[in-house]
């Protein structure tokens, strides 16, 4: 599948291989864990955020097979932008249409 990534001004080609699906699931598990940090001590919160960023950035690097120039751009991106990109890649790998995902997020009972 092809995906244009505006942050890199480039089109990437990747596949939904077992390897990429496993990476996607692992990344999503880390994201899910990081959403529930309110009841944790500040040090645990920071450790979870650090782990989440490491996993998300590594996921993007691996799946898109980024060169060193693109890795530099990735490191300069804002955190929310990075997570959004990882989620878009994950949706494509898992076969979820972006428009359908938006509908579910906007109105979960109808989705």
NUSETI-362671 format. One record per residue (C-alpha): residue number from 1; residue in one letter; chain; x, y, z. Coordinates in nm, 4 decimals, decimal comma. Layout:
<mardo><pos>NUM</pos><code>A</code><unit>A</unit><px>X</px><py>Y</py><pz>Z</pz></mardo>
...
END
This chain:
<mardo><pos>1</pos><code>X</code><unit>A</unit><px>0,0000</px><py>0,0000</py><pz>0,0000</pz></mardo>
<mardo><pos>2</pos><code>X</code><unit>A</unit><px>0,1093</px><py>0,3527</py><pz>-0,0698</pz></mardo>
<mardo><pos>3</pos><code>X</code><unit>A</unit><px>0,0813</px><py>0,6460</py><pz>0,1667</pz></mardo>
<mardo><pos>4</pos><code>X</code><unit>A</unit><px>0,1892</px><py>1,0034</py><pz>0,1137</pz></mardo>
<mardo><pos>5</pos><code>X</code><unit>A</unit><px>0,3342</px><py>1,1575</py><pz>0,4301</pz></mardo>
<mardo><pos>6</pos><code>X</code><unit>A</unit><px>0,3327</px><py>1,5352</py><pz>0,4108</pz></mardo>
<mardo><pos>7</pos><code>X</code><unit>A</unit><px>0,5832</px><py>1,5736</py><pz>0,6970</pz></mardo>
<mardo><pos>8</pos><code>X</code><unit>A</unit><px>0,8454</px><py>1,4028</py><pz>0,4788</pz></mardo>
<mardo><pos>9</pos><code>X</code><unit>A</unit><px>0,7039</px><py>1,5283</py><pz>0,1457</pz></mardo>
<mardo><pos>10</pos><code>X</code><unit>A</unit><px>0,7301</px><py>1,1732</py><pz>0,0228</pz></mardo>
<mardo><pos>11</pos><code>X</code><unit>A</unit><px>0,5221</px><py>0,8707</py><pz>-0,0719</pz></mardo>
<mardo><pos>12</pos><code>X</code><unit>A</unit><px>0,5998</px><py>0,5475</py><pz>0,1144</pz></mardo>
<mardo><pos>13</pos><code>X</code><unit>A</unit><px>0,5195</px><py>0,1931</py><pz>0,0183</pz></mardo>
<mardo><pos>14</pos><code>X</code><unit>A</unit><px>0,4682</px><py>-0,0653</py><pz>0,2923</pz></mardo>
<mardo><pos>15</pos><code>X</code><unit>A</unit><px>0,2816</px><py>-0,3912</py><pz>0,3308</pz></mardo>
<mardo><pos>16</pos><code>X</code><unit>A</unit><px>0,0613</px><py>-0,5499</py><pz>0,5945</pz></mardo>
<mardo><pos>17</pos><code>X</code><unit>A</unit><px>0,3095</px><py>-0,8285</py><pz>0,6571</pz></mardo>
<mardo><pos>18</pos><code>X</code><unit>A</unit><px>0,2900</px><py>-1,0358</py><pz>0,9736</pz></mardo>
<mardo><pos>19</pos><code>X</code><unit>A</unit><px>0,5959</px><py>-0,8464</py><pz>1,0952</pz></mardo>
<mardo><pos>20</pos><code>X</code><unit>A</unit><px>0,4280</px><py>-0,5059</py><pz>1,0437</pz></mardo>
<mardo><pos>21</pos><code>X</code><unit>A</unit><px>0,0989</px><py>-0,6232</py><pz>1,1927</pz></mardo>
<mardo><pos>22</pos><code>X</code><unit>A</unit><px>0,2824</px><py>-0,7429</py><pz>1,5061</pz></mardo>
<mardo><pos>23</pos><code>X</code><unit>A</unit><px>0,4655</px><py>-0,4098</py><pz>1,5316</pz></mardo>
<mardo><pos>24</pos><code>X</code><unit>A</unit><px>0,1316</px><py>-0,2335</py><pz>1,4926</pz></mardo>
<mardo><pos>25</pos><code>X</code><unit>A</unit><px>-0,0342</px><py>-0,4332</py><pz>1,7702</pz></mardo>
<mardo><pos>26</pos><code>X</code><unit>A</unit><px>0,2610</px><py>-0,3802</py><pz>2,0054</pz></mardo>
<mardo><pos>27</pos><code>X</code><unit>A</unit><px>0,2614</px><py>-0,0067</py><pz>1,9345</pz></mardo>
<mardo><pos>28</pos><code>X</code><unit>A</unit><px>-0,1134</px><py>0,0150</py><pz>1,9946</pz></mardo>
<mardo><pos>29</pos><code>X</code><unit>A</unit><px>-0,0774</px><py>-0,1694</py><pz>2,3257</pz></mardo>
<mardo><pos>30</pos><code>X</code><unit>A</unit><px>0,1823</px><py>0,0840</py><pz>2,4407</pz></mardo>
<mardo><pos>31</pos><code>X</code><unit>A</unit><px>-0,0450</px><py>0,3708</py><pz>2,3337</pz></mardo>
<mardo><pos>32</pos><code>X</code><unit>A</unit><px>-0,3372</px><py>0,2159</py><pz>2,5211</pz></mardo>
<mardo><pos>33</pos><code>X</code><unit>A</unit><px>-0,1259</px><py>0,1822</py><pz>2,8374</pz></mardo>
<mardo><pos>34</pos><code>X</code><unit>A</unit><px>-0,0085</px><py>0,5428</py><pz>2,8130</pz></mardo>
<mardo><pos>35</pos><code>X</code><unit>A</unit><px>-0,3675</px><py>0,6722</py><pz>2,8058</pz></mardo>
<mardo><pos>36</pos><code>X</code><unit>A</unit><px>-0,4245</px><py>0,5575</py><pz>3,1649</pz></mardo>
<mardo><pos>37</pos><code>X</code><unit>A</unit><px>-0,1546</px><py>0,7525</py><pz>3,3474</pz></mardo>
<mardo><pos>38</pos><code>X</code><unit>A</unit><px>-0,3619</px><py>0,9908</py><pz>3,5604</pz></mardo>
<mardo><pos>39</pos><code>X</code><unit>A</unit><px>-0,3486</px><py>0,7689</py><pz>3,8679</pz></mardo>
<mardo><pos>40</pos><code>X</code><unit>A</unit><px>0,0242</px><py>0,7053</py><pz>3,8450</pz></mardo>
<mardo><pos>41</pos><code>X</code><unit>A</unit><px>0,3039</px><py>0,8804</py><pz>4,0279</pz></mardo>
<mardo><pos>42</pos><code>X</code><unit>A</unit><px>0,4773</px><py>1,1588</py><pz>3,8306</pz></mardo>
<mardo><pos>43</pos><code>X</code><unit>A</unit><px>0,7892</px><py>0,9477</py><pz>3,7718</pz></mardo>
<mardo><pos>44</pos><code>X</code><unit>A</unit><px>0,5789</px><py>0,6608</py><pz>3,6330</pz></mardo>
<mardo><pos>45</pos><code>X</code><unit>A</unit><px>0,3911</px><py>0,9048</py><pz>3,4107</pz></mardo>
<mardo><pos>46</pos><code>X</code><unit>A</unit><px>0,7156</px><py>1,0364</py><pz>3,2643</pz></mardo>
<mardo><pos>47</pos><code>X</code><unit>A</unit><px>0,8518</px><py>0,6843</py><pz>3,2156</pz></mardo>
<mardo><pos>48</pos><code>X</code><unit>A</unit><px>0,5322</px><py>0,5819</py><pz>3,0331</pz></mardo>
<mardo><pos>49</pos><code>X</code><unit>A</unit><px>0,5502</px><py>0,8878</py><pz>2,8059</pz></mardo>
<mardo><pos>50</pos><code>X</code><unit>A</unit><px>0,9179</px><py>0,8223</py><pz>2,7331</pz></mardo>
<mardo><pos>51</pos><code>X</code><unit>A</unit><px>0,8475</px><py>0,4579</py><pz>2,6475</pz></mardo>
<mardo><pos>52</pos><code>X</code><unit>A</unit><px>0,5488</px><py>0,5538</py><pz>2,4346</pz></mardo>
<mardo><pos>53</pos><code>X</code><unit>A</unit><px>0,7514</px><py>0,8045</py><pz>2,2310</pz></mardo>
<mardo><pos>54</pos><code>X</code><unit>A</unit><px>1,0363</px><py>0,5561</py><pz>2,1821</pz></mardo>
<mardo><pos>55</pos><code>X</code><unit>A</unit><px>0,7980</px><py>0,2842</py><pz>2,0627</pz></mardo>
<mardo><pos>56</pos><code>X</code><unit>A</unit><px>0,5959</px><py>0,5143</py><pz>1,8344</pz></mardo>
<mardo><pos>57</pos><code>X</code><unit>A</unit><px>0,9048</px><py>0,6672</py><pz>1,6732</pz></mardo>
<mardo><pos>58</pos><code>X</code><unit>A</unit><px>1,0680</px><py>0,3272</py><pz>1,6267</pz></mardo>
<mardo><pos>59</pos><code>X</code><unit>A</unit><px>0,7432</px><py>0,1979</py><pz>1,4729</pz></mardo>
<mardo><pos>60</pos><code>X</code><unit>A</unit><px>0,7344</px><py>0,4791</py><pz>1,2175</pz></mardo>
<mardo><pos>61</pos><code>X</code><unit>A</unit><px>1,1055</px><py>0,4365</py><pz>1,1374</pz></mardo>
<mardo><pos>62</pos><code>X</code><unit>A</unit><px>1,0694</px><py>0,0599</py><pz>1,0864</pz></mardo>
<mardo><pos>63</pos><code>X</code><unit>A</unit><px>0,7463</px><py>0,0486</py><pz>0,8884</pz></mardo>
<mardo><pos>64</pos><code>X</code><unit>A</unit><px>0,8328</px><py>0,3396</py><pz>0,6582</pz></mardo>
<mardo><pos>65</pos><code>X</code><unit>A</unit><px>1,2012</px><py>0,2395</py><pz>0,6424</pz></mardo>
<mardo><pos>66</pos><code>X</code><unit>A</unit><px>1,3095</px><py>0,5986</py><pz>0,7001</pz></mardo>
<mardo><pos>67</pos><code>X</code><unit>A</unit><px>1,6478</px><py>0,7234</py><pz>0,5872</pz></mardo>
<mardo><pos>68</pos><code>X</code><unit>A</unit><px>1,8607</px><py>0,9363</py><pz>0,8206</pz></mardo>
<mardo><pos>69</pos><code>X</code><unit>A</unit><px>1,7259</px><py>1,2655</py><pz>0,6792</pz></mardo>
<mardo><pos>70</pos><code>X</code><unit>A</unit><px>1,3664</px><py>1,1563</py><pz>0,7421</pz></mardo>
<mardo><pos>71</pos><code>X</code><unit>A</unit><px>1,4569</px><py>1,0303</py><pz>1,0914</pz></mardo>
<mardo><pos>72</pos><code>X</code><unit>A</unit><px>1,5827</px><py>1,3812</py><pz>1,1672</pz></mardo>
<mardo><pos>73</pos><code>X</code><unit>A</unit><px>1,2501</px><py>1,5262</py><pz>1,0510</pz></mardo>
<mardo><pos>74</pos><code>X</code><unit>A</unit><px>1,0650</px><py>1,2713</py><pz>1,2652</pz></mardo>
<mardo><pos>75</pos><code>X</code><unit>A</unit><px>1,2617</px><py>1,3734</py><pz>1,5721</pz></mardo>
<mardo><pos>76</pos><code>X</code><unit>A</unit><px>1,1719</px><py>1,7388</py><pz>1,5088</pz></mardo>
<mardo><pos>77</pos><code>X</code><unit>A</unit><px>0,7977</px><py>1,6703</py><pz>1,4807</pz></mardo>
<mardo><pos>78</pos><code>X</code><unit>A</unit><px>0,5581</px><py>1,7543</py><pz>1,7629</pz></mardo>
<mardo><pos>79</pos><code>X</code><unit>A</unit><px>0,4449</px><py>1,4669</py><pz>1,9826</pz></mardo>
<mardo><pos>80</pos><code>X</code><unit>A</unit><px>0,0771</px><py>1,4782</py><pz>1,8778</pz></mardo>
<mardo><pos>81</pos><code>X</code><unit>A</unit><px>0,1737</px><py>1,4932</py><pz>1,5109</pz></mardo>
<mardo><pos>82</pos><code>X</code><unit>A</unit><px>0,3981</px><py>1,1888</py><pz>1,5578</pz></mardo>
<mardo><pos>83</pos><code>X</code><unit>A</unit><px>0,1247</px><py>0,9889</py><pz>1,7301</pz></mardo>
<mardo><pos>84</pos><code>X</code><unit>A</unit><px>-0,1270</px><py>1,0869</py><pz>1,4606</pz></mardo>
<mardo><pos>85</pos><code>X</code><unit>A</unit><px>0,1105</px><py>0,9659</py><pz>1,1906</pz></mardo>
<mardo><pos>86</pos><code>X</code><unit>A</unit><px>0,1670</px><py>0,6362</py><pz>1,3709</pz></mardo>
<mardo><pos>87</pos><code>X</code><unit>A</unit><px>-0,2092</px><py>0,5895</py><pz>1,4051</pz></mardo>
<mardo><pos>88</pos><code>X</code><unit>A</unit><px>-0,2653</px><py>0,6573</py><pz>1,0333</pz></mardo>
<mardo><pos>89</pos><code>X</code><unit>A</unit><px>-0,0008</px><py>0,4004</py><pz>0,9422</pz></mardo>
<mardo><pos>90</pos><code>X</code><unit>A</unit><px>-0,1557</px><py>0,1513</py><pz>1,1866</pz></mardo>
<mardo><pos>91</pos><code>X</code><unit>A</unit><px>-0,5028</px><py>0,2012</py><pz>1,0383</pz></mardo>
<mardo><pos>92</pos><code>X</code><unit>A</unit><px>-0,3699</px><py>0,1303</py><pz>0,6902</pz></mardo>
<mardo><pos>93</pos><code>X</code><unit>A</unit><px>-0,1882</px><py>-0,1827</py><pz>0,8033</pz></mardo>
<mardo><pos>94</pos><code>X</code><unit>A</unit><px>-0,4940</px><py>-0,3108</py><pz>0,9900</pz></mardo>
<mardo><pos>95</pos><code>X</code><unit>A</unit><px>-0,7167</px><py>-0,2410</py><pz>0,6888</pz></mardo>
<mardo><pos>96</pos><code>X</code><unit>A</unit><px>-0,9206</px><py>0,0331</py><pz>0,8536</pz></mardo>
<mardo><pos>97</pos><code>X</code><unit>A</unit><px>-1,0446</px><py>0,3030</py><pz>0,6185</pz></mardo>
<mardo><pos>98</pos><code>X</code><unit>A</unit><px>-0,9562</px><py>0,6483</py><pz>0,7534</pz></mardo>
<mardo><pos>99</pos><code>X</code><unit>A</unit><px>-1,2991</px><py>0,7930</py><pz>0,6703</pz></mardo>
<mardo><pos>100</pos><code>X</code><unit>A</unit><px>-1,4774</px><py>0,5073</py><pz>0,8497</pz></mardo>
<mardo><pos>101</pos><code>X</code><unit>A</unit><px>-1,2513</px><py>0,5504</py><pz>1,1517</pz></mardo>
<mardo><pos>102</pos><code>X</code><unit>A</unit><px>-1,3414</px><py>0,9206</py><pz>1,1673</pz></mardo>
<mardo><pos>103</pos><code>X</code><unit>A</unit><px>-1,7116</px><py>0,8344</py><pz>1,1614</pz></mardo>
<mardo><pos>104</pos><code>X</code><unit>A</unit><px>-1,6700</px><py>0,5920</py><pz>1,4524</pz></mardo>
<mardo><pos>105</pos><code>X</code><unit>A</unit><px>-1,4716</px><py>0,8456</py><pz>1,6544</pz></mardo>
<mardo><pos>106</pos><code>X</code><unit>A</unit><px>-1,7297</px><py>1,1184</py><pz>1,5899</pz></mardo>
<mardo><pos>107</pos><code>X</code><unit>A</unit><px>-2,0322</px><py>0,8979</py><pz>1,6655</pz></mardo>
<mardo><pos>108</pos><code>X</code><unit>A</unit><px>-1,9308</px><py>0,5646</py><pz>1,8274</pz></mardo>
<mardo><pos>109</pos><code>X</code><unit>A</unit><px>-2,2885</px><py>0,4328</py><pz>1,8657</pz></mardo>
<mardo><pos>110</pos><code>X</code><unit>A</unit><px>-2,3599</px><py>0,4515</py><pz>1,4927</pz></mardo>
<mardo><pos>111</pos><code>X</code><unit>A</unit><px>-2,0158</px><py>0,3323</py><pz>1,3768</pz></mardo>
END
